[in-house]
Amino acid sequence: MLSHGPTLCVGADPHGEVLNSWNIAHSAEGLAEFCEAFVELLPEDAKVVKPQVSLFEAFGGNGMVTLETFVQQLRAAGKYVIADAKRSDIGSSMDGYAQAWLSGEAFDVDAVTVNPYLGVGTLKGFHKQAESKGKRVFTLIATSNPEAKRVQAQGLSRQVLEDLIGLHSEASGVVVGATVDLDEYRLRDLLADSRLPILVPGFGAQGVSLSSASKLFLGLESQVIANVSRSVLMGERNKFTQRIESALGELS
């Protein structure tokens, strides 16, 4: 269960340079070692974790088995797990993704990210599955990558958000990058009215400080789940706990 925000979310992104900084081999075995250390070193007060699925998938079947075990370990430790999978498809193909990520039979996560750009209507089944299992679907609305602004800022992000709100799903959440200007994208009013949880990647390594979260999302603070990844992952393994605790203090 997500608490009132702003809440810290720790990204579990085992990039090669992160593994190197932890003195771990960039291999399937190293991936498993990273996950074990991550769970062991994560502070009690860090309640939300977001594994980047692509970085596990990069190691093939072994990587996905490691992800499944990692999710189980995090859930056993009482963490809320958001799979950053950004799945998108139509019809029975999307139903297959829903079965994988939301049924509890494969990757037993609490929530998953999805891409709406095949049409928000393709997400209806995904949301129904999430509702039936008490899980959540975080839909990309506006992203921090510079290539996205030309496409998203001209009304598309707002239209997607309007369509998502129109699903009237209790399982809905949204993804909005920390560098996105909510007023330029005309999202602030809809986000406030909807009260949807807002997963916000882009803090730390992309130059946006956690201390600015409440200012950037003024009036929406209780909805914000602020994600940090590389800024807390990079560095000596034995100082990972300290970096997370510092991030928790900065956000509060």
Short mmCIF file of the C-alpha atoms (twelve columns), coordinates in Angstrom:
data_MODEL
# 
_entry.id   MODEL 
# 
loop_
_atom_site.group_PDB 
_atom_site.id 
_atom_site.type_symbol 
_atom_site.label_atom_id 
_atom_site.label_alt_id 
_atom_site.label_comp_id 
_atom_site.label_asym_id 
_atom_site.label_seq_id 
_atom_site.Cartn_x 
_atom_site.Cartn_y 
_atom_site.Cartn_z 
_atom_site.pdbx_PDB_model_num 
ATOM 1   C CA . MET A 1   0.000   0.000   0.000   1 
ATOM 2   C CA . LEU A 2   1.393   3.402   -0.984  1 
ATOM 3   C CA . SER A 3   1.495   6.033   1.756   1 
ATOM 4   C CA . HIS A 4   0.937   9.776   1.439   1 
ATOM 5   C CA . GLY A 5   3.821   11.343  -0.450  1 
ATOM 6   C CA . PRO A 6   6.135   12.617  -1.379  1 
ATOM 7   C CA . THR A 7   7.417   9.056   -1.135  1 
ATOM 8   C CA . LEU A 8   10.882  7.884   -2.142  1 
ATOM 9   C CA . CYS A 9   11.163  5.167   -4.775  1 
ATOM 10  C CA . VAL A 10  14.544  3.509   -5.261  1 
ATOM 11  C CA . GLY A 11  15.269  2.363   -8.796  1 
ATOM 12  C CA . ALA A 12  16.965  -1.024  -9.065  1 
ATOM 13  C CA . ASP A 13  18.839  -0.358  -12.302 1 
ATOM 14  C CA . PRO A 14  21.837  -2.708  -12.633 1 
ATOM 15  C CA . HIS A 15  23.632  -0.818  -15.408 1 
ATOM 16  C CA . GLY A 16  27.142  -1.978  -16.189 1 
ATOM 17  C CA . GLU A 17  28.731  1.065   -14.534 1 
ATOM 18  C CA . VAL A 18  26.661  0.493   -11.394 1 
ATOM 19  C CA . LEU A 19  27.818  -3.106  -11.169 1 
ATOM 20  C CA . ASN A 20  31.395  -1.958  -11.706 1 
ATOM 21  C CA . SER A 21  31.120  0.616   -8.917  1 
ATOM 22  C CA . TRP A 22  29.869  -2.160  -6.627  1 
ATOM 23  C CA . ASN A 23  32.823  -4.321  -7.714  1 
ATOM 24  C CA . ILE A 24  30.427  -6.830  -9.275  1 
ATOM 25  C CA . ALA A 25  30.916  -8.574  -12.609 1 
ATOM 26  C CA . HIS A 26  28.656  -7.558  -15.500 1 
ATOM 27  C CA . SER A 27  27.221  -11.058 -15.890 1 
ATOM 28  C CA . ALA A 28  24.172  -13.122 -14.956 1 
ATOM 29  C CA . GLU A 29  25.955  -14.191 -11.785 1 
ATOM 30  C CA . GLY A 30  26.854  -10.587 -11.017 1 
ATOM 31  C CA . LEU A 31  23.231  -9.567  -11.509 1 
ATOM 32  C CA . ALA A 32  22.143  -12.053 -8.839  1 
ATOM 33  C CA . GLU A 33  24.884  -10.761 -6.519  1 
ATOM 34  C CA . PHE A 34  23.678  -7.188  -7.053  1 
ATOM 35  C CA . CYS A 35  20.104  -8.146  -6.162  1 
ATOM 36  C CA . GLU A 36  21.129  -9.935  -2.979  1 
ATOM 37  C CA . ALA A 37  23.221  -6.967  -1.864  1 
ATOM 38  C CA . PHE A 38  20.466  -4.490  -2.793  1 
ATOM 39  C CA . VAL A 39  17.904  -6.260  -0.593  1 
ATOM 40  C CA . GLU A 40  20.378  -6.614  2.258   1 
ATOM 41  C CA . LEU A 41  21.493  -2.982  2.222   1 
ATOM 42  C CA . LEU A 42  18.165  -1.240  1.512   1 
ATOM 43  C CA . PRO A 43  17.069  0.719   4.614   1 
ATOM 44  C CA . GLU A 44  13.821  -0.156  6.343   1 
ATOM 45  C CA . ASP A 45  12.406  3.301   5.644   1 
ATOM 46  C CA . ALA A 46  12.816  2.886   1.864   1 
ATOM 47  C CA . LYS A 47  9.453   1.303   1.092   1 
ATOM 48  C CA . VAL A 48  9.177   1.464   -2.715  1 
ATOM 49  C CA . VAL A 49  11.497  -0.186  -5.262  1 
ATOM 50  C CA . LYS A 50  11.335  0.023   -9.060  1 
ATOM 51  C CA . PRO A 51  13.362  -2.623  -10.934 1 
ATOM 52  C CA . GLN A 52  14.194  -1.672  -14.534 1 
ATOM 53  C CA . VAL A 53  13.048  -4.810  -16.349 1 
ATOM 54  C CA . SER A 54  15.148  -4.252  -19.485 1 
ATOM 55  C CA . LEU A 55  18.378  -4.551  -17.532 1 
ATOM 56  C CA . PHE A 56  17.336  -7.991  -16.297 1 
ATOM 57  C CA . GLU A 57  15.967  -9.045  -19.673 1 
ATOM 58  C CA . ALA A 58  19.369  -8.195  -21.167 1 
ATOM 59  C CA . PHE A 59  20.704  -11.361 -19.506 1 
ATOM 60  C CA . GLY A 60  18.061  -13.557 -21.128 1 
ATOM 61  C CA . GLY A 61  16.293  -16.304 -19.226 1 
ATOM 62  C CA . ASN A 62  18.767  -16.232 -16.348 1 
ATOM 63  C CA . GLY A 63  18.166  -12.524 -15.905 1 
ATOM 64  C CA . MET A 64  14.391  -12.919 -15.792 1 
ATOM 65  C CA . VAL A 65  14.674  -15.752 -13.261 1 
ATOM 66  C CA . THR A 66  16.844  -13.445 -11.162 1 
ATOM 67  C CA . LEU A 67  14.205  -10.720 -11.465 1 
ATOM 68  C CA . GLU A 68  11.472  -13.109 -10.319 1 
ATOM 69  C CA . THR A 69  13.544  -14.068 -7.266  1 
ATOM 70  C CA . PHE A 70  14.424  -10.418 -6.606  1 
ATOM 71  C CA . VAL A 71  10.757  -9.430  -6.616  1 
ATOM 72  C CA . GLN A 72  9.964   -12.244 -4.182  1 
ATOM 73  C CA . GLN A 73  12.746  -11.103 -1.852  1 
ATOM 74  C CA . LEU A 74  11.606  -7.489  -1.948  1 
ATOM 75  C CA . ARG A 75  7.995   -8.426  -1.294  1 
ATOM 76  C CA . ALA A 76  9.090   -10.655 1.604   1 
ATOM 77  C CA . ALA A 77  10.941  -7.636  3.026   1 
ATOM 78  C CA . GLY A 78  7.708   -5.642  2.914   1 
ATOM 79  C CA . LYS A 79  8.610   -3.442  -0.064  1 
ATOM 80  C CA . TYR A 80  6.173   -2.123  -2.664  1 
ATOM 81  C CA . VAL A 81  7.529   -3.226  -6.050  1 
ATOM 82  C CA . ILE A 82  6.894   -1.361  -9.311  1 
ATOM 83  C CA . ALA A 83  8.099   -3.233  -12.399 1 
ATOM 84  C CA . ASP A 84  9.354   -0.659  -14.888 1 
ATOM 85  C CA . ALA A 85  8.415   -2.740  -17.941 1 
ATOM 86  C CA . LYS A 86  6.585   -0.145  -20.098 1 
ATOM 87  C CA . ARG A 87  4.519   -2.861  -21.782 1 
ATOM 88  C CA . SER A 88  2.311   -1.934  -24.719 1 
ATOM 89  C CA . ASP A 89  0.253   -3.990  -27.173 1 
ATOM 90  C CA . ILE A 90  -3.327  -4.738  -28.197 1 
ATOM 91  C CA . GLY A 91  -5.896  -7.453  -27.589 1 
ATOM 92  C CA . SER A 92  -4.743  -10.866 -26.452 1 
ATOM 93  C CA . SER A 93  -1.093  -9.804  -26.570 1 
ATOM 94  C CA . MET A 94  -1.748  -7.182  -23.908 1 
ATOM 95  C CA . ASP A 95  -3.711  -9.775  -21.946 1 
ATOM 96  C CA . GLY A 96  -0.560  -11.895 -21.979 1 
ATOM 97  C CA . TYR A 97  1.429   -9.075  -20.441 1 
ATOM 98  C CA . ALA A 98  -1.265  -8.597  -17.815 1 
ATOM 99  C CA . GLN A 99  -1.096  -12.308 -16.991 1 
ATOM 100 C CA . ALA A 100 2.683   -12.110 -16.611 1 
ATOM 101 C CA . TRP A 101 2.852   -9.019  -14.449 1 
ATOM 102 C CA . LEU A 102 -0.428  -8.749  -12.571 1 
ATOM 103 C CA . SER A 103 -1.819  -12.233 -11.998 1 
ATOM 104 C CA . GLY A 104 0.620   -13.073 -9.202  1 
ATOM 105 C CA . GLU A 105 1.540   -16.279 -11.023 1 
ATOM 106 C CA . ALA A 106 4.794   -15.062 -12.617 1 
ATOM 107 C CA . PHE A 107 6.276   -11.735 -11.538 1 
ATOM 108 C CA . ASP A 108 4.326   -10.957 -8.389  1 
ATOM 109 C CA . VAL A 109 4.836   -7.192  -8.409  1 
ATOM 110 C CA . ASP A 110 2.560   -4.576  -6.873  1 
ATOM 111 C CA . ALA A 111 2.482   -2.379  -9.954  1 
ATOM 112 C CA . VAL A 112 3.776   -2.131  -13.516 1 
ATOM 113 C CA . THR A 113 4.425   0.690   -15.992 1 
ATOM 114 C CA . VAL A 114 2.699   0.706   -19.392 1 
ATOM 115 C CA . ASN A 115 2.939   2.732   -22.594 1 
ATOM 116 C CA . PRO A 116 -0.404  4.175   -23.796 1 
ATOM 117 C CA . TYR A 117 0.590   5.177   -27.304 1 
ATOM 118 C CA . LEU A 118 -1.309  2.361   -29.005 1 
ATOM 119 C CA . GLY A 119 -4.401  3.961   -27.481 1 
ATOM 120 C CA . VAL A 120 -5.563  4.151   -23.885 1 
ATOM 121 C CA . GLY A 121 -8.418  1.787   -24.761 1 
ATOM 122 C CA . THR A 122 -5.875  -1.037  -25.131 1 
ATOM 123 C CA . LEU A 123 -5.169  -0.709  -21.392 1 
ATOM 124 C CA . LYS A 124 -8.704  -1.513  -20.204 1 
ATOM 125 C CA . GLY A 125 -8.019  -5.220  -19.721 1 
ATOM 126 C CA . PHE A 126 -4.756  -4.442  -17.973 1 
ATOM 127 C CA . HIS A 127 -6.564  -2.218  -15.494 1 
ATOM 128 C CA . LYS A 128 -9.288  -4.797  -14.899 1 
ATOM 129 C CA . GLN A 129 -6.668  -7.414  -14.071 1 
ATOM 130 C CA . ALA A 130 -4.933  -4.956  -11.738 1 
ATOM 131 C CA . GLU A 131 -8.192  -4.066  -9.997  1 
ATOM 132 C CA . SER A 132 -9.053  -7.727  -9.445  1 
ATOM 133 C CA . LYS A 133 -5.668  -8.331  -7.800  1 
ATOM 134 C CA . GLY A 134 -5.375  -5.093  -5.838  1 
ATOM 135 C CA . LYS A 135 -2.470  -3.911  -7.986  1 
ATOM 136 C CA . ARG A 136 -1.736  -0.721  -9.905  1 
ATOM 137 C CA . VAL A 137 -0.904  0.344   -13.471 1 
ATOM 138 C CA . PHE A 138 1.330   3.389   -13.972 1 
ATOM 139 C CA . THR A 139 0.752   4.862   -17.442 1 
ATOM 140 C CA . LEU A 140 3.340   7.041   -19.170 1 
ATOM 141 C CA . ILE A 141 1.942   10.549  -19.546 1 
ATOM 142 C CA . ALA A 142 4.943   12.844  -20.014 1 
ATOM 143 C CA . THR A 143 8.566   11.751  -20.002 1 
ATOM 144 C CA . SER A 144 11.858  13.524  -19.299 1 
ATOM 145 C CA . ASN A 145 13.772  12.473  -22.399 1 
ATOM 146 C CA . PRO A 146 14.319  15.536  -24.647 1 
ATOM 147 C CA . GLU A 147 13.048  13.737  -27.760 1 
ATOM 148 C CA . ALA A 148 9.586   13.439  -26.200 1 
ATOM 149 C CA . LYS A 149 8.725   17.098  -25.748 1 
ATOM 150 C CA . ARG A 150 8.000   17.826  -29.421 1 
ATOM 151 C CA . VAL A 151 5.473   14.969  -29.436 1 
ATOM 152 C CA . GLN A 152 3.994   15.187  -25.969 1 
ATOM 153 C CA . ALA A 153 3.835   18.876  -25.069 1 
ATOM 154 C CA . GLN A 154 1.440   19.863  -27.861 1 
ATOM 155 C CA . GLY A 155 -1.590  18.365  -26.155 1 
ATOM 156 C CA . LEU A 156 -0.925  14.646  -26.478 1 
ATOM 157 C CA . SER A 157 0.051   14.170  -22.841 1 
ATOM 158 C CA . ARG A 158 -3.078  15.958  -21.678 1 
ATOM 159 C CA . GLN A 159 -5.255  13.902  -24.036 1 
ATOM 160 C CA . VAL A 160 -3.767  10.645  -22.748 1 
ATOM 161 C CA . LEU A 161 -4.378  11.766  -19.170 1 
ATOM 162 C CA . GLU A 162 -7.978  12.708  -19.983 1 
ATOM 163 C CA . ASP A 163 -8.549  9.312   -21.605 1 
ATOM 164 C CA . LEU A 164 -6.953  7.531   -18.656 1 
ATOM 165 C CA . ILE A 165 -9.163  9.367   -16.183 1 
ATOM 166 C CA . GLY A 166 -12.078 8.340   -18.380 1 
ATOM 167 C CA . LEU A 167 -11.383 4.677   -17.615 1 
ATOM 168 C CA . HIS A 168 -12.548 5.350   -14.031 1 
ATOM 169 C CA . SER A 169 -10.118 2.712   -12.806 1 
ATOM 170 C CA . GLU A 170 -9.118  2.468   -9.161  1 
ATOM 171 C CA . ALA A 171 -5.900  0.828   -10.355 1 
ATOM 172 C CA . SER A 172 -4.631  3.878   -12.272 1 
ATOM 173 C CA . GLY A 173 -1.426  5.775   -11.683 1 
ATOM 174 C CA . VAL A 174 0.672   7.969   -13.983 1 
ATOM 175 C CA . VAL A 175 4.320   8.534   -14.865 1 
ATOM 176 C CA . VAL A 176 5.486   12.136  -15.248 1 
ATOM 177 C CA . GLY A 177 9.178   13.033  -15.574 1 
ATOM 178 C CA . ALA A 178 10.734  15.368  -13.015 1 
ATOM 179 C CA . THR A 179 11.904  17.744  -15.758 1 
ATOM 180 C CA . VAL A 180 8.413   18.145  -17.236 1 
ATOM 181 C CA . ASP A 181 6.811   21.569  -16.851 1 
ATOM 182 C CA . LEU A 182 3.307   20.648  -15.666 1 
ATOM 183 C CA . ASP A 183 1.892   24.016  -16.627 1 
ATOM 184 C CA . GLU A 184 3.380   23.999  -20.128 1 
ATOM 185 C CA . TYR A 185 1.942   20.512  -20.688 1 
ATOM 186 C CA . ARG A 186 -1.379  21.623  -19.086 1 
ATOM 187 C CA . LEU A 187 -1.386  18.694  -16.674 1 
ATOM 188 C CA . ARG A 188 -1.452  20.262  -13.214 1 
ATOM 189 C CA . ASP A 189 -5.216  20.778  -12.945 1 
ATOM 190 C CA . LEU A 190 -6.098  17.293  -14.176 1 
ATOM 191 C CA . LEU A 191 -3.535  15.661  -11.905 1 
ATOM 192 C CA . ALA A 192 -4.902  17.567  -8.927  1 
ATOM 193 C CA . ASP A 193 -8.505  16.689  -9.718  1 
ATOM 194 C CA . SER A 194 -7.758  13.024  -10.384 1 
ATOM 195 C CA . ARG A 195 -5.713  12.424  -7.195  1 
ATOM 196 C CA . LEU A 196 -3.844  9.708   -9.103  1 
ATOM 197 C CA . PRO A 197 -0.482  8.530   -7.738  1 
ATOM 198 C CA . ILE A 198 2.321   10.139  -9.772  1 
ATOM 199 C CA . LEU A 199 5.507   8.165   -10.314 1 
ATOM 200 C CA . VAL A 200 8.209   10.745  -11.016 1 
ATOM 201 C CA . PRO A 201 11.524  9.508   -12.465 1 
ATOM 202 C CA . GLY A 202 14.324  11.931  -13.251 1 
ATOM 203 C CA . PHE A 203 15.538  13.049  -9.837  1 
ATOM 204 C CA . GLY A 204 19.231  12.958  -9.071  1 
ATOM 205 C CA . ALA A 205 21.250  11.995  -12.138 1 
ATOM 206 C CA . GLN A 206 19.107  14.139  -14.486 1 
ATOM 207 C CA . GLY A 207 19.860  17.235  -12.426 1 
ATOM 208 C CA . VAL A 208 16.602  17.693  -10.505 1 
ATOM 209 C CA . SER A 209 17.104  17.604  -6.734  1 
ATOM 210 C CA . LEU A 210 14.778  15.691  -4.452  1 
ATOM 211 C CA . SER A 211 14.497  18.788  -2.260  1 
ATOM 212 C CA . SER A 212 12.688  20.536  -5.132  1 
ATOM 213 C CA . ALA A 213 10.001  17.834  -5.465  1 
ATOM 214 C CA . SER A 214 7.400   19.633  -3.352  1 
ATOM 215 C CA . LYS A 215 7.962   22.910  -5.213  1 
ATOM 216 C CA . LEU A 216 7.760   21.319  -8.658  1 
ATOM 217 C CA . PHE A 217 4.615   19.412  -7.715  1 
ATOM 218 C CA . LEU A 218 3.092   22.096  -5.519  1 
ATOM 219 C CA . GLY A 219 -0.378  21.038  -4.448  1 
ATOM 220 C CA . LEU A 220 0.304   17.478  -5.624  1 
ATOM 221 C CA . GLU A 221 2.883   16.499  -3.007  1 
ATOM 222 C CA . SER A 222 0.754   13.773  -1.455  1 
ATOM 223 C CA . GLN A 223 0.509   12.036  -4.843  1 
ATOM 224 C CA . VAL A 224 4.218   12.031  -5.686  1 
ATOM 225 C CA . ILE A 225 6.447   8.938   -5.732  1 
ATOM 226 C CA . ALA A 226 9.898   10.393  -6.406  1 
ATOM 227 C CA . ASN A 227 12.279  7.951   -8.054  1 
ATOM 228 C CA . VAL A 228 16.059  8.008   -7.714  1 
ATOM 229 C CA . SER A 229 18.301  5.470   -9.400  1 
ATOM 230 C CA . ARG A 230 21.862  6.183   -10.519 1 
ATOM 231 C CA . SER A 231 22.430  8.974   -7.998  1 
ATOM 232 C CA . VAL A 232 22.057  6.474   -5.150  1 
ATOM 233 C CA . LEU A 233 23.278  3.351   -6.940  1 
ATOM 234 C CA . MET A 234 26.598  4.703   -8.223  1 
ATOM 235 C CA . GLY A 235 29.424  4.458   -5.731  1 
ATOM 236 C CA . GLU A 236 30.843  2.042   -3.233  1 
ATOM 237 C CA . ARG A 237 28.507  -0.782  -2.347  1 
ATOM 238 C CA . ASN A 238 29.012  -0.376  1.398   1 
ATOM 239 C CA . LYS A 239 27.784  3.239   1.214   1 
ATOM 240 C CA . PHE A 240 24.536  2.416   -0.598  1 
ATOM 241 C CA . THR A 241 22.533  2.492   2.645   1 
ATOM 242 C CA . GLN A 242 24.003  5.881   3.515   1 
ATOM 243 C CA . ARG A 243 23.109  7.296   0.090   1 
ATOM 244 C CA . ILE A 244 19.510  6.106   0.435   1 
ATOM 245 C CA . GLU A 245 19.213  7.583   3.916   1 
ATOM 246 C CA . SER A 246 20.525  10.881  2.584   1 
ATOM 247 C CA . ALA A 247 17.916  10.811  -0.197  1 
ATOM 248 C CA . LEU A 248 15.156  10.103  2.323   1 
ATOM 249 C CA . GLY A 249 16.275  13.098  4.346   1 
ATOM 250 C CA . GLU A 250 16.426  15.347  1.303   1 
ATOM 251 C CA . LEU A 251 12.912  14.416  0.197   1 
ATOM 252 C CA . SER A 252 11.411  15.031  3.621   1 
# 
